[in-house]
Amino acid sequence: MQINKRELREMLFCLIEGIKLWERDYTKVPDKLYKGHLLFMKHIAMVDSNIPNNLFALIKTLKKPSFEWGIPQLVDIFSPESALIEPFNGITTEAEEFIESYQSLDETDQSVMRKILVFCRELDLDNEYRFIRTFLSNKTNAVIDAFSLGKSLAENLESQELRQLVFECYEVLPEPVSNYRKCPHCGWTLQYRNGNWFCNKENVCHTIESFEQISMFSFNETDKIYRLTSGIQRYILLPGLQEIRFSNLLDKKGYQVTTYPDIDLYDLRINLAERIIDIDMKDYKSTSILADYFNQLSVSQLEKYHSDSYIVIPSYRIKHSPAYIKIVNSRLEESVKRHIRILSENQVTELLKEEVK
């Protein structure tokens, strides 16, 4: 039976967004959740008669790994070992990753980072965009007082509209600053849950940096304190830390590296004597969702990846899952494999050594 992957993606999108809306007001079932539930029942009915025909049954099912839902084709677009809902913690990291990859392919997406990107591209503000991405990828700016934030933006961005967009990447701390601790890896707010300190949902920082010694923030209680929104922390700060770290590593090795060249056409550009190498770093927990991200790209989007461009996976992901790249490659469609070449950081450095011999 031919399954419409586009419809499966829409189903997941509606379920995730619908649940997030429902969590804000349980007295009303959002239209998105209703639509996602209908699509879910449709696809379950194709292979099974045990249909979750009420919200209680649906939510119970979505707390299970997706391979247990009864829709085998989901393995191509979502992590089979992952659920959509985590008890006491809401939407899972994999669900958030799916939403991010789904929206990044939607040209109507109006997230604040997309607005910044469009604004800078329309006015050819290459240096301004590089400042913004670097600023948001700096752990010292993950939590910042209002005066320092305003001063930095005023000194580096002439456009009031652009400064306002960067302000929208932040939120006022929802609790007193003394209730939080500083993440040793990314500088964001650690929160105390179930006897441990956690940084955002996946808590990926804990896998990179030791949490044995954590410190309080040094702000005054009277200061107005901002932190990056959860989405900006996860999808701009954390990948940005990896991009800047790898850029600095290459710079120390003597390579000429530009971050976010041509207003984010790529993450890094390495200028060699005879050629230019472009790099996009992709920091996804789920190999399924990363592969599906590329499988959804149009031909024109794939053509961005020329013969001297590479997708690079951060070292900590490879350390945690040595077969990561092999798994992603196995899930790429043949037409996509002609454009996408995935390397580890070590493979990039070896490639560069060969170039300069």
Secondary structure, DSSP 4 states (H G I P E B T S, - for coil): ----HHHHHHHHHHHHHHHHHHHH-TTS--HHHHHHHHHHHHHHHTT-S----SHHHHHHHHTS-GGGSS-GGGGGTS-TT--SEETTTEE-HHHHHHHHHHHHT-TT---HHHHHHHHHHHTT-HHHHHHHHHHHT-GGGSEEEHHHHHHHHHHH---HHHHHHHHTTEEE-SS-GGG-EE-TTT--EEEEETTEEE-TTT-THHHHS--SS-B-----TTS-EEEE-HHHIIIIIHHHHHHHHHHHHHHHTT-EEEESHHHHTSSEEEE-SS-EEEEEE---S-HHHHHHHHHH--HHHHTTS-TTEEEEE-HHHHHH-TTHHHHHHHHS-HHHHTT--EEEHHHHHHHHHHHT-
